[in-house]
């Protein structure tokens, strides 16, 4: 997969400590994020919201950004799920949407459930149409 492919989404942290630990791995502080958008190498942290005590970070960047942080040999997206309480990972170019919630009561601040369901259905339809087109060639 090309590292130039763009991803966008939301990271949810259960509390300030979990967010601070994660930001430390990126080499930035919570105070820096509170000042506004952070442009890191391959990753842009766009906005921070605190909702019901959880810290929500909207992000975008190159699809391979977690690979710089994940332990070698571990799937970067699987590793990322161990660092957060919630995750929306949207790669429009590849028509993939990953949604992770560590608990049923977790709501996203930047994505509504309706929007996520619509996008999931749109991507699934694209994949089904693509599969039909390929099968039609044989």
Contact map, one row per residue, 1 for C-alpha under 8 A:
111010000000000000000000000000000000000000000000000000000000000000000000000000000000000000000000000000000000000000000000000000000000000000
111110000000000000000000000000000000000000000000000000000000000000000000000000000000000000000000000000000000000000000000000000000000000000
111111000000000000000000000000000000000000000000000000000000011100000000000000000000000000000000000000000000000000000000000000000000000000
011111000000000000000000000000000000000000000000000000000000011000000000000000000000000000000000000000000000000000000000000000000000000000
111111100000000000000000000000000000000000000000000000000000011000000000000000000000000000101000000000000000000000000000000000000000000000
001111110000000000000000000000000000000000000000000000000001111000000000000000000000000000111000000000000000000000000000000000000000000000
000011111000000000000000000000000000000000000000000000000001111000000000000000000000000011110000000000000000000000000000000000000000000000
000001111100000000000000000000000000000000000000000000000111100000000000000000000000000111100000000000000000000000000000000000000000000000
000000111110000000000000000000000000000000000000000000000111000000000000000000000000001111000000000000000000000000000000000000000000000000
000000011111000000000000000000000000000000000000000000011110000000000000000000000000011110000000000000000001011000000000000000000000000000
000000001111100000000000000000000000000000000000000000011110000000000000000000000001111100000000000000000000000000000000000000000000000000
000000000111110000000000000000000000000000000000000001111000000000000000000000000001111000000000000000000001000000000000000000000000000000
000000000011111101100000000000000000000000000000000001110000000000000000000000000001110000000000000000000000000000000000000000000000000000
000000000001111101100000000000000000000000000000000011100000000000000000000000000001100000000000000000000000000000000000000000000000000000
000000000000111111100000000000000000000000000000000011100000000000000000000000000000000000000000000000000000000000000000000000000000000000
000000000000111111110000000000000000000000000000000001100000000000000000000000000000000000000000000000000000000000000000000000000000000000
000000000000001111111000000000000000000000000000000000000000000000000000000000000000000000000000000000000000000000000000000000000000000000
000000000000111111111100000000000000000000000000000000000000000000000000000000000011000000000000000000000000000000000000000000000000000000
000000000000111111111110000001000000000000000000000000100000000000000000000000000000000000000000000000000000000000000000000000000000000000
000000000000000111111111000011000000000000000000000000000000000000000000000000000000000000000000000000000000000000000000000000000000000000
000000000000000011111111100000000000000000000000000000000000000000000000000000000000000000000000000000000000000000000000000000000000000000
000000000000000001111111110000000000000000000000000000000000000000000000000000000010000000000000000000000000000000000000000000000000000000
000000000000000000111111111111000000000000000000000000000000000000000000000000000000000000000000000000000000000000000000000000000000000000
000000000000000000011111111110000000000000000000000000000000000000000000000000000000000000000000000000000000000000000000000000000000000000
000000000000000000001111111100000000000000000000000000000000000000001000000000000000000000000000000000000000000000000000000000000000000000
000000000000000000000111111100000000000000000000000000000000000000001000000000000000000000000000000000000000000000000000000000000000000000
000000000000000000000011111110000000000000000000000000000000000000000000000000000000000000000000000000000000000000000000000000000000000000
000000000000000000000011111111011000000000000000000000000000000000000000000000000000000000000000000000000000000000000000000000000000000000
000000000000000000010011001111111000000000000000000000000000000000000000000000000000000000000000000000000000000000000000000000000000000000
000000000000000000110010000111111100000000000000000000000000000000000000000000000000000000000000000000000000000000000000000000000000000000
000000000000000000000000000011111110000000000000000000000000000000000000000000000000000000000000000000000000000000000000000000000000000000
000000000000000000000000000111111111010000000000000000000000000000000000000000000000000000000000000000000000000000000000000000000000000000
000000000000000000000000000111111111110000001011000000000000000000000000000000000000000000000000000000000000000000000000000000000000000000
000000000000000000000000000001111111000000000001000000000000000000000000000000000000000000000000000000000000000000000000000000000000000000
000000000000000000000000000000111111100000000000000000000000000000000000000000000000000000000000000000000000000000000000000000000000000000
000000000000000000000000000000011111110000000111000000000000000000000000000000000000000000000000000000000000000000000000000000000000000000
000000000000000000000000000000001011111000011110000000000000000000000000000000000000000000000000000000000000000000000000000000000000000000
000000000000000000000000000000011001111100011100000000000000000000000000000000000000000000000000000000000000000000000000000000000000000000
000000000000000000000000000000000000111111111000000000000000000000000000000000000000000000000000000000000000000000000000000000000000000000
000000000000000000000000000000000000011111111000000000000000000000000000000000000000000000000000000000000000000000000000000000000000000000
000000000000000000000000000000000000001111110000000000000000000000000000000000000000000000000000000000000000000000000000000000000000000000
000000000000000000000000000000000000001111110000000000000000110110000000000000000000000000000000000000000000000000000000000000000000000000
000000000000000000000000000000000000001111111000000000000011110010000000000000000000000000000000000000000000000000000000000000000000000000
000000000000000000000000000000000000111111111100000000000011100000000000000000000000000000000000000000000000000000000000000000000000000000
000000000000000000000000000000001000111100111110000000001111000000000000000000000000000000000000000000000000000000000000000000000000000000
000000000000000000000000000000000001110000011111000000001111000000000000000000000000000000000000000000000000000000000000000000000000000000
000000000000000000000000000000001001100000001111100000001110000000000000000000000000000000000000000000000000000000000000000000000000000000
000000000000000000000000000000001101000000000111110000111100000000000000000000000000000000000000000000000000000000000000000000000000000000
000000000000000000000000000000000000000000000011111000111000000000000000000000000000000000000000000000000000100000000000000000000000000000
000000000000000000000000000000000000000000000001111111110000000000000000000000000000000000000000000000000000000000000000000000000000000000
000000000000000000000000000000000000000000000000111111110000000000000000000000000000000000000000000000000000100000000000000000000000000000
000000000000000000000000000000000000000000000000011111000000000000000000000000000000000000000000000000000000000000000000000000000000000000
000000000000011000000000000000000000000000000000011111100000000000000000000000000000000000000000000000000000000000000000000000000000000000
000000000001111100000000000000000000000000000000011111110000000000000000000000000000000000000000000000000000000000000000000000000000000000
000000000001111100100000000000000000000000000001111011111000000000000000000000000000000000000000000000000000000000000000000000000000000000
000000000111100000000000000000000000000000000001111001111100000000000000000000000000000000000000000000000001100000000000000000000000000000
000000000111000000000000000000000000000000001111100000111110000000000000000000000000000000000000000000000000000000000000000000000000000000
000000011110000000000000000000000000000000001111000000011111000000000000000000000000000000000000000000000000010000000000000000000000000000
000000011110000000000000000000000000000000111110000000001111100000000000000000000000000000000000000000000000000000000000000000000000000000
000001111000000000000000000000000000000000111100000000000111110000000000000000000000000000000000000000000000000000000000000000000000000000
000001110000000000000000000000000000000001110000000000000011111010000000000000000000000000000000000000000000000000000000000000000000000000
001111100000000000000000000000000000000001100000000000000001111110000000000000000000000000000000000000000000000000000000000000000000000000
001111100000000000000000000000000000000000000000000000000000111111000000000000000000000000100000000000000000000000000000000000000000000000
001000000000000000000000000000000000000001000000000000000000011111110000000000000000000000000000000000000000000000000000000000000000000000
000000000000000000000000000000000000000001100000000000000000111111111000000000000000000000000000000000000000000000000000000000000000000000
000000000000000000000000000000000000000000000000000000000000001111111100000110010000000000000000000000000000000000000000000000000000000000
000000000000000000000000000000000000000000000000000000000000000111111110001100000000000000000000000000000000000000000000000000000000000000
000000000000000000000000000000000000000000000000000000000000000111111100000000000000000000000000000000000000000000000000000000000000000000
000000000000000000000000110000000000000000000000000000000000000011111110000100000000000000000000000000000000000000000000000000000000000000
000000000000000000000000000000000000000000000000000000000000000001111111011100110000000000000000000000000000000000000000000000000000000000
000000000000000000000000000000000000000000000000000000000000000000101111110100100000000000000000000000000000000000000000000000000000000000
000000000000000000000000000000000000000000000000000000000000000000000111110000000000000000000000000000000000000000000000000000000000000000
000000000000000000000000000000000000000000000000000000000000000000000011111000000000000000000000000000000000000000000000000000000000000000
000000000000000000000000000000000000000000000000000000000000000000000111111101100000000000000000000000000000000000000000000000000000000000
000000000000000000000000000000000000000000000000000000000000000000100100111111100000000000000000000000000000000000000000000000000000000000
000000000000000000000000000000000000000000000000000000000000000001101110011111110000000000000000000000000000000000000000000000000000000000
000000000000000000000000000000000000000000000000000000000000000001000000001111111000000000000000000000000000000000000000000000000000000000
000000000000000000000000000000000000000000000000000000000000000000000000011111111100000000000000000000000000000000000000000000000000000000
000000000000000000000000000000000000000000000000000000000000000000000110011111111110000000000000000000000000000000000000000000000000000000
000000000000000000000000000000000000000000000000000000000000000001000100000111111111000000000000000000000000000000000000000000000000000000
000000000000000000000000000000000000000000000000000000000000000000000000000011111111111000000000000100000000000000000000000000000000000000
000000000000000000000000000000000000000000000000000000000000000000000000000001111111100000000000000000000000000000000000000000000000000000
000000000000000001000100000000000000000000000000000000000000000000000000000000111111100000000000000000000000000000000000000000000000000000
000000000011110001000000000000000000000000000000000000000000000000000000000000011111111000000000000000000000000000000000000000000000000000
000000000011110000000000000000000000000000000000000000000000000000000000000000001111111000000000000111100000000000000000000000000000000000
000000000111100000000000000000000000000000000000000000000000000000000000000000001001111100000000001111000101000000000000000000000000000000
000000001111000000000000000000000000000000000000000000000000000000000000000000001001111110000000011110000000000000000000000000000000000000
000000011110000000000000000000000000000000000000000000000000000000000000000000000000011111000000111100000000000000000000000000000000000000
000000111100000000000000000000000000000000000000000000000000000000000000000000000000001111100001111000000000000000000000000000000000000000
000000111000000000000000000000000000000000000000000000000000000000000000000000000000000111110011110000000000000000000000000000000000000000
000011110000000000000000000000000000000000000000000000000000001000000000000000000000000011111111100000000000000000000000000000000000000000
000001100000000000000000000000000000000000000000000000000000000000000000000000000000000001111111100000000000000000000000000000000000000000
000011000000000000000000000000000000000000000000000000000000000000000000000000000000000000111111000000000000000000000000000000000000000000
000000000000000000000000000000000000000000000000000000000000000000000000000000000000000000111111000000000000000000000000000000000000000000
000000000000000000000000000000000000000000000000000000000000000000000000000000000000000001111111100000000000000000000000001001100000000000
000000000000000000000000000000000000000000000000000000000000000000000000000000000000000011111111110000000000000000000001001000000000000000
000000000000000000000000000000000000000000000000000000000000000000000000000000000000000111110011111000000000000000000011001000000000000000
000000000000000000000000000000000000000000000000000000000000000000000000000000000000001111000001111100000000000000000000000000000000000000
000000000000000000000000000000000000000000000000000000000000000000000000000000000000011110000000111110000000000000000000000000000000000000
000000000000000000000000000000000000000000000000000000000000000000000000000000001000111100000000011111000000000000000000000000000000000000
000000000000000000000000000000000000000000000000000000000000000000000000000000000000111000000000001111110100000000000000000000000000000000
000000000000000000000000000000000000000000000000000000000000000000000000000000000000110000000000000111110100000000000000000000000000000000
000000000000000000000000000000000000000000000000000000000000000000000000000000000000100000000000000011111100000000000000000000000000000000
000000000000000000000000000000000000000000000000000000000000000000000000000000000000000000000000000011111100000000000000000000000000000000
000000000000000000000000000000000000000000000000000000000000000000000000000000000000000000000000000000111110000000000000000000000000000000
000000000000000000000000000000000000000000000000000000000000000000000000000000000000010000000000000011111111000000000000000000000000000000
000000000000000000000000000000000000000000000000000000000000000000000000000000000000000000000000000000001111100100000000000000000000000000
000000000101000000000000000000000000000000000000000000010000000000000000000000000000010000000000000000000111111110000000000000000000000000
000000000000000000000000000000000000000000000000101000010000000000000000000000000000000000000000000000000011111100000000000000000000000000
000000000100000000000000000000000000000000000000000000000100000000000000000000000000000000000000000000000001111100000000000000000000000000
000000000100000000000000000000000000000000000000000000000000000000000000000000000000000000000000000000000001111110110000000000000000000000
000000000000000000000000000000000000000000000000000000000000000000000000000000000000000000000000000000000011111111110000000000000000000000
000000000000000000000000000000000000000000000000000000000000000000000000000000000000000000000000000000000001001111111000000000000000000000
000000000000000000000000000000000000000000000000000000000000000000000000000000000000000000000000000000000000000111111100000000000000000000
000000000000000000000000000000000000000000000000000000000000000000000000000000000000000000000000000000000000001111111110000000000000000000
000000000000000000000000000000000000000000000000000000000000000000000000000000000000000000000000000000000000001111111111000000000000000000
000000000000000000000000000000000000000000000000000000000000000000000000000000000000000000000000000000000000000011111111100000000000000000
000000000000000000000000000000000000000000000000000000000000000000000000000000000000000000000000000000000000000001111111110000000000000000
000000000000000000000000000000000000000000000000000000000000000000000000000000000000000000000000100000000000000000111111111000000000000000
000000000000000000000000000000000000000000000000000000000000000000000000000000000000000000000001100000000000000000011111111100000000000000
000000000000000000000000000000000000000000000000000000000000000000000000000000000000000000000000000000000000000000001111111110000000000000
000000000000000000000000000000000000000000000000000000000000000000000000000000000000000000000000000000000000000000000111111111000000000000
000000000000000000000000000000000000000000000000000000000000000000000000000000000000000000000011100000000000000000000011111111100000000000
000000000000000000000000000000000000000000000000000000000000000000000000000000000000000000000000000000000000000000000001111111110000000000
000000000000000000000000000000000000000000000000000000000000000000000000000000000000000000000000000000000000000000000000111111111000000000
000000000000000000000000000000000000000000000000000000000000000000000000000000000000000000000010000000000000000000000000011111111100000000
000000000000000000000000000000000000000000000000000000000000000000000000000000000000000000000010000000000000000000000000001111111110000000
000000000000000000000000000000000000000000000000000000000000000000000000000000000000000000000000000000000000000000000000000111111111000000
000000000000000000000000000000000000000000000000000000000000000000000000000000000000000000000000000000000000000000000000000011111111100000
000000000000000000000000000000000000000000000000000000000000000000000000000000000000000000000000000000000000000000000000000001111111110000
000000000000000000000000000000000000000000000000000000000000000000000000000000000000000000000000000000000000000000000000000000111111111000
000000000000000000000000000000000000000000000000000000000000000000000000000000000000000000000000000000000000000000000000000000011111111100
000000000000000000000000000000000000000000000000000000000000000000000000000000000000000000000000000000000000000000000000000000001111111110
000000000000000000000000000000000000000000000000000000000000000000000000000000000000000000000000000000000000000000000000000000000111111111
000000000000000000000000000000000000000000000000000000000000000000000000000000000000000000000000000000000000000000000000000000000011111111
000000000000000000000000000000000000000000000000000000000000000000000000000000000000000000000000000000000000000000000000000000000001111111
000000000000000000000000000000000000000000000000000000000000000000000000000000000000000000000000000000000000000000000000000000000000111111
000000000000000000000000000000000000000000000000000000000000000000000000000000000000000000000000000000000000000000000000000000000000011111
